[in-house]
Amino acid sequence: MTMVEATPENGRADGGVEPENGRREIILQARDISVAFGSHQVLQHLDLDIWRGEILGFVGASGAGKSVLLRTILKLTARQAGSIRILGLDYDKATPEQRMSLDMRLGVLFQQGALFSSLTVLENIQVPMREYLDLPKKLMDELALLKIELVGLRPESADLYPDELSGGMIKRAALARALALDPDLVFLDEPTSGLDPISAAEFDELIAKLRDTLGLTVYMVTHDLDSLFSVCDRIAVLGGKKIAVEGTIEDMLASDEPWVRSYFHGKRARSLVRTK
């Protein structure tokens, strides 16, 4: 994909143009999104597409509104304008049954894991199952154990509580919970924050493997340059209250947009750039 920049005329990063081959399915479509808190405008006329099967890295300066957009897509923050379609469904116009069906096809890993401290890993993973499904306990136990294995945790971790887990284990347990209902689209909020470089690299590899084996689509909010270089198919940059630039890592490295250039060519990025 060729890097393109949003313009005042259309407010889009891609001008509404579909991918050249015309075959890629848009799994999430946000149009003209505006969010404000009082007089403070955070997002304005923002458009974004996410294609089925891709890992999209979503970046931007601190305070630019990355988490606000994520929460808006998940209906946790109200928007003043715009529409969001996920898996072909406009949530605002959906019936309660359609909304429930859609919710079951989405998985979320929050930044700090957000595990329930009073529940074991097994019980945390079963929370979505209990909320949306009516399954016997034995089956839920078996399914939760499968998810634990899927994310690379040892079976004995099922009986541990969050305060008994390392940072990397918390992330994997939270990912297992996000995968509990076999979602189509997974949202990851800073999934490698707080992890050491080795654990972060292993987590990136896990995300890529799960995408390939399960056919997931991944929306990843991240500041981690290693993640952007190693696993993201495409990157969207939030700036000026909308998507300023989007494209591949090569497009980011070629961009003349000041923040993008500073971010991808700064001191912390130099070693990464030299190895590419």
C-alpha positions, 0 to 999 in steps of 0.5 A: 500500500502506498502511503497517503496523507489526510487532506482538509478536503476529505479528512481521510487517509485513503480518500475512501479508495478500496485496496487496489485488488478490490478483494480485501474485506473491511472488517471495521469501518469508522467514518467522521468520528468526533469525540469531545469532553466538554470544550476539549475536542479530542477526535474530529472527522476521523475515518479509519478502515481495518481489513480482515486478517491484518495486524494494524498498529495504531500510534500517535503522540501521548494524549492524542486520543488513541485510547479514546478512539479505542474506547469509542469503538468499543462503545465505552466512550460516547461520540458526538458524530460519526458511524462505526460498522464492525463486521458489516453491522452498524451497532447503533442500528442493531437489534439487542440480539445483533449487538450481543452476537457482535460483542461475542465476536470481539476480544479486548486486552486492556493495557494492564490486563484488567484481570479480576484479582479475586478470580483465578486465571481459569475463572478470569478466562471463563468470565466471557463464557459465563456472560454470553453462554450457558455451558456446563462447568466441565466444558468451560473448564476444558475450554479455558484450559485450551485457551491457557495452552493456546497463549503459552501458559503452563496448565498449572497457571490455571489455579493461580491468582493475578498477584501470583503472576509475572507481568508476562503471564498477566498479559498472556492470561488477559489474552486468553480471556480475550480469545475465550469466545473465539473472536474475529477481531481483537483489540490490544491496548499497549500489549507489550508495555511493562514487559522486558525486551525478551518477553515483549518479543515473545508476545509479538511472536505469539500475536503473529502466530495467533493471527495466522493460525486463528485468522484473527484481525488485530487492532493494536494500540502501541508505542513499541517500535519493535512491535511496529517493525516486526508484526504490524502489516500496516500502521495508522498514525493519529495526529491533528484529531484524525488519521494523519498518515497510514501505510506500511513500515516502509511508508512510515520511514519515507514519510516527511510528516514531522511527528512520524519522522521524529518517531521512526527516525529518532534516537531510539529508532536508529538501530531498528532503521539500520537493520531494515 
